[in-house]
Amino acid sequence: RLLELLDAKALIQDPQRPKRLPGKIQGAVSIQNLGFSYPSRPEQKALDGIQLEVESGMTMALVGPSGAGKSTLLDLLLRFYDPQQGSICFEGIDLRDLSLEDLRRHIALVPQQPVLFSASVEENLRYGKPEASGDEIRNAVEKAFATEFIEGLPQKYDSFLGEQGVRLSGGQRQRIAIARALLKDPALLLLDEATSALDAESERMVQQALDDLMRNRTSIVIAHRLSTVIDADQIAVLDQGRLVALGTHRELMDSCELYSQLARLQFREPQAPETHLQAVPA
């Protein structure tokens, strides 16, 4: 069985003649009429007709009920799968025309449960940039508010973390992941409910670090707690694989019933004054 798996052909292949990204990458993403179904459920649309423009330096938040298609969209941006309909372009180039190495070199993902290796703190950090200098590592750690707890470990940066960072708290694991992303300095940052599993104090520190990481950087953020994306440039509301509304927090409070219900459950705030909501094609 192991030999069969080793011989199995990867679902996602590099193009025979990949296009090259331009010298200066700004992280712009264009999603056109995107449709996707998982191979295990071909009859069920996980995403259907998604249209989104994420401009350079913009923070785009994705919100909606569980199963709305938010994480699926990130999977497609990282090209874990290819869509059956429509396209995703990065810097004006279809993802399917780029090599996986070239694409993923410019993207960093901070998930809800970060992947940490059974290795030292420094080795885990260098996964973001293997050639990083000591000064670069310490600067990223400081920006991620991780200096204090790392310096408090028995062997500091040489401390062994154990499988999946078992010796660290949830907030500490997230700060290691954020420091790793800072080292990578990606053009596009993807955050998948990066603070949803944390206690209030850990969330405050991690959110501060994320705010620094997102500053002037193209970012796509999946959020369970709307308070973490209330200031996003645009908020896309997904439901059952479709984009149902797009706007700022104030616009959506007035114009999108699904969003206003989610917000009032969390904030218990009054409905915002009427403002214009960007139209979304059916």
C-alpha positions as CSV (number, residue, x, y, z in Angstrom):
1,R,0.0,0.0,0.0
2,L,2.9,2.4,0.8
3,L,4.5,1.7,-2.5
4,E,1.2,2.4,-4.3
5,L,1.0,5.8,-2.5
6,L,4.5,6.7,-3.4
7,D,3.8,5.8,-7.0
8,A,0.5,7.7,-7.1
9,K,0.4,10.7,-9.4
10,A,-0.2,14.0,-7.7
11,L,-3.6,15.6,-8.5
12,I,-2.0,19.0,-9.0
13,Q,0.8,19.2,-11.5
14,D,3.1,22.0,-12.6
15,P,2.5,23.3,-16.1
16,Q,4.9,22.1,-18.8
17,R,6.0,25.7,-19.5
18,P,5.2,27.7,-16.3
19,K,4.9,31.5,-16.5
20,R,7.1,33.5,-14.2
21,L,5.8,36.1,-11.7
22,P,7.0,39.7,-12.2
23,G,10.0,40.9,-10.2
24,K,8.0,43.0,-7.7
25,I,5.0,41.0,-6.3
26,Q,2.2,42.9,-4.6
27,G,-0.2,40.0,-3.9
28,A,-3.2,41.1,-6.0
29,V,-5.8,38.3,-6.5
30,S,-8.6,38.2,-9.0
31,I,-11.3,35.5,-8.7
32,Q,-13.6,35.1,-11.7
33,N,-16.8,33.0,-11.8
34,L,-15.2,30.4,-9.5
35,G,-16.9,27.0,-9.2
36,F,-15.5,23.9,-7.4
37,S,-16.7,20.6,-6.1
38,Y,-14.6,18.2,-4.1
39,P,-13.7,14.9,-5.9
40,S,-15.5,12.9,-3.2
41,R,-18.7,14.9,-3.7
42,P,-18.8,15.9,-7.4
43,E,-22.6,16.6,-7.3
44,Q,-22.2,19.2,-4.4
45,K,-20.9,22.7,-5.2
46,A,-18.5,23.8,-2.5
47,L,-18.1,27.1,-4.4
48,D,-20.4,28.5,-7.0
49,G,-19.9,31.6,-9.2
50,I,-17.5,33.4,-6.8
51,Q,-16.3,36.8,-8.1
52,L,-13.8,38.8,-6.0
53,E,-11.1,41.3,-6.6
54,V,-8.4,41.6,-3.8
55,E,-6.3,44.6,-4.6
56,S,-2.7,45.0,-3.5
57,G,-2.4,45.9,0.2
58,M,-6.1,45.2,0.8
59,T,-7.5,43.2,3.7
60,M,-10.4,41.0,2.5
61,A,-12.3,39.2,5.2
62,L,-14.4,36.1,4.5
63,V,-17.3,35.4,6.9
64,G,-20.3,33.2,6.9
65,P,-21.7,30.0,8.5
66,S,-19.8,26.8,8.8
67,G,-19.6,25.0,5.5
68,A,-20.0,28.2,3.5
69,G,-16.8,27.6,1.5
70,K,-14.4,29.9,3.2
71,S,-11.6,27.4,3.8
72,T,-12.2,25.8,0.4
73,L,-11.4,29.2,-1.2
74,L,-8.0,29.3,0.7
75,D,-7.3,25.7,-0.5
76,L,-7.8,26.8,-4.1
77,L,-5.6,29.9,-3.6
78,L,-2.8,27.6,-2.4
79,R,-3.6,25.3,-5.3
80,F,-4.3,22.2,-3.3
81,Y,-7.1,21.8,-5.8
82,D,-7.9,23.3,-9.2
83,P,-11.4,24.6,-9.9
84,Q,-13.7,23.0,-12.4
85,Q,-15.1,26.4,-13.4
86,G,-13.7,29.9,-13.6
87,S,-10.2,31.0,-12.6
88,I,-8.0,32.5,-9.8
89,C,-5.3,34.9,-11.0
90,F,-2.3,35.9,-8.8
91,E,-0.6,39.1,-10.1
92,G,-2.6,38.7,-13.3
93,I,-1.5,35.1,-14.0
94,D,-3.8,32.1,-13.7
95,L,-2.6,29.9,-10.9
96,R,-2.6,26.9,-13.2
97,D,0.1,28.6,-15.3
98,L,2.5,29.0,-12.4
99,S,4.8,26.5,-10.8
100,L,3.7,25.4,-7.3
101,E,7.0,26.5,-5.9
102,D,6.8,30.0,-7.5
103,L,3.2,30.5,-6.3
104,R,3.7,29.2,-2.7
105,R,7.0,31.1,-2.2
106,H,4.9,34.3,-2.1
107,I,2.1,33.1,0.1
108,A,2.0,32.4,3.9
109,L,-0.8,30.7,5.7
110,V,-1.5,31.0,9.5
111,P,-4.2,28.4,10.3
112,Q,-6.2,27.9,13.4
113,Q,-3.9,24.9,14.3
114,P,-0.4,25.8,13.1
115,V,1.9,23.0,11.9
116,L,4.9,22.8,14.2
117,F,7.6,20.2,13.8
118,S,9.3,17.9,16.3
119,A,12.4,20.1,16.3
120,S,13.8,23.2,18.1
121,V,12.3,26.6,18.2
122,E,14.8,28.0,15.7
123,E,14.4,25.1,13.3
124,N,10.6,25.7,13.4
125,L,11.1,29.4,12.7
126,R,13.5,28.8,9.8
127,Y,10.9,26.9,8.0
128,G,9.6,30.3,6.9
129,K,13.1,31.4,5.6
130,P,15.8,28.8,5.9
131,E,18.6,31.3,5.2
132,A,17.4,33.8,7.8
133,S,20.1,35.5,9.9
134,G,20.0,35.4,13.7
135,D,19.0,39.1,13.7
136,E,16.1,38.5,11.3
137,I,14.8,35.7,13.5
138,R,14.9,37.7,16.6
139,N,13.3,40.7,14.9
140,A,10.4,38.5,13.7
141,V,10.0,36.9,17.1
142,E,9.9,40.4,18.7
143,K,7.2,41.5,16.3
144,A,5.2,38.4,17.1
145,F,5.3,39.1,20.8
146,A,7.1,35.7,21.3
147,T,10.5,36.9,22.8
148,E,9.5,36.6,26.4
149,F,8.2,33.1,26.4
150,I,11.0,31.8,24.1
151,E,13.7,33.4,26.3
152,G,12.0,31.7,29.3
153,L,12.3,28.2,27.8
154,P,15.1,26.0,29.3
155,Q,17.3,26.2,26.1
156,K,15.7,29.3,24.6
157,Y,15.9,29.0,20.7
158,D,17.4,25.5,21.0
159,S,14.5,24.2,23.1
160,F,12.9,21.1,21.6
161,L,9.2,21.7,21.0
162,G,7.9,18.1,20.7
163,E,5.4,16.9,18.1
164,Q,3.1,19.7,17.0
165,G,4.6,22.0,19.6
166,V,3.0,19.9,22.4
167,R,5.1,21.8,25.0
168,L,3.6,25.2,24.1
169,S,0.2,26.8,24.8
170,G,-2.1,27.6,21.9
171,G,-1.2,31.2,22.0
172,Q,2.5,30.4,22.0
173,R,2.1,28.1,19.0
174,Q,0.3,30.8,17.1
175,R,3.0,33.3,17.8
176,I,5.7,30.9,16.5
177,A,3.6,30.6,13.3
178,I,3.2,34.3,13.0
179,A,7.0,34.9,13.5
180,R,7.6,32.3,10.8
181,A,5.2,34.2,8.4
182,L,7.0,37.4,9.3
183,L,10.3,35.8,8.3
184,K,8.9,34.7,5.0
185,D,7.6,38.2,4.3
186,P,4.9,37.0,1.9
187,A,3.1,39.1,-0.8
188,L,-0.1,37.4,0.2
189,L,-1.1,36.4,3.7
190,L,-3.9,33.9,4.4
191,L,-5.4,33.7,7.9
192,D,-7.8,30.9,8.7
193,E,-9.5,31.6,12.0
194,A,-6.1,32.2,13.5
195,T,-7.4,33.3,16.9
196,S,-10.7,31.4,17.3
197,A,-9.2,28.7,19.6
198,L,-7.5,31.0,22.0
199,D,-8.4,32.4,25.4
200,A,-9.0,36.2,25.7
201,E,-5.5,37.1,26.8
202,S,-3.8,35.0,24.2
203,E,-6.1,36.3,21.5
204,R,-5.2,39.9,22.4
205,M,-1.5,39.3,22.0
206,V,-1.9,37.2,18.8
207,Q,-4.2,39.8,17.3
208,Q,-1.6,42.5,17.9
209,A,1.0,40.4,16.2
210,L,-1.4,39.7,13.3
211,D,-2.2,43.4,12.9
212,D,1.5,44.1,12.5
213,L,1.9,41.2,10.0
214,M,-1.1,42.4,7.9
215,R,0.0,46.1,7.8
216,N,0.4,47.2,4.1
217,R,0.2,43.6,3.0
218,T,-2.5,41.9,0.9
219,S,-4.4,39.7,3.3
220,I,-7.4,37.3,3.1
221,V,-8.8,36.5,6.5
222,I,-11.3,33.9,7.5
223,A,-12.9,35.0,10.8
224,H,-15.3,33.5,13.3
225,R,-15.1,36.5,15.6
226,L,-16.3,39.4,13.6
227,S,-14.5,41.8,16.0
228,T,-11.2,40.7,14.4
229,V,-12.2,41.9,10.9
230,I,-14.5,44.8,11.6
231,D,-12.0,47.2,10.1
232,A,-11.2,45.1,7.0
233,D,-11.3,47.0,3.7
234,Q,-13.9,44.6,2.4
235,I,-15.9,41.8,3.9
236,A,-17.2,39.0,1.7
237,V,-20.2,37.1,3.1
238,L,-20.4,33.5,1.9
239,D,-23.3,31.1,2.3
240,Q,-23.7,27.6,0.8
241,G,-20.8,28.2,-1.5
242,R,-22.1,31.5,-3.0
243,L,-21.0,35.1,-2.4
244,V,-24.2,36.8,-1.1
245,A,-22.8,40.2,-0.1
246,L,-19.7,42.4,-0.2
247,G,-19.0,45.6,1.6
248,T,-17.6,47.2,4.8
249,H,-18.9,46.3,8.2
250,R,-21.2,49.4,8.3
251,E,-22.5,48.7,4.8
252,L,-23.3,45.1,5.6
253,M,-25.0,45.9,8.9
254,D,-27.5,47.8,6.9
255,S,-27.8,45.7,3.7
256,C,-27.1,42.0,4.5
257,E,-29.5,40.2,6.8
258,L,-27.1,37.2,7.3
259,Y,-24.2,39.5,8.3
260,S,-26.2,41.7,10.6
261,Q,-27.6,38.6,12.4
262,L,-24.1,37.3,12.9
263,A,-22.9,40.7,14.1
264,R,-25.8,41.3,16.5
265,L,-25.3,37.9,18.0
266,Q,-21.7,38.8,18.8
267,F,-21.8,42.5,19.4
268,R,-25.5,43.1,20.3
269,E,-25.1,46.5,18.6
270,P,-27.8,48.5,16.9
271,Q,-28.2,48.5,13.2
272,A,-25.9,50.9,11.4
273,P,-27.2,53.9,9.4
274,E,-28.1,53.3,5.8
275,T,-25.1,53.3,3.4
276,H,-24.5,52.1,-0.1
277,L,-23.5,48.4,-0.5
278,Q,-21.5,47.2,-3.5
279,A,-23.6,45.2,-5.8
280,V,-22.8,41.5,-6.2
281,P,-23.7,39.8,-9.5
282,A,-26.2,36.9,-9.1
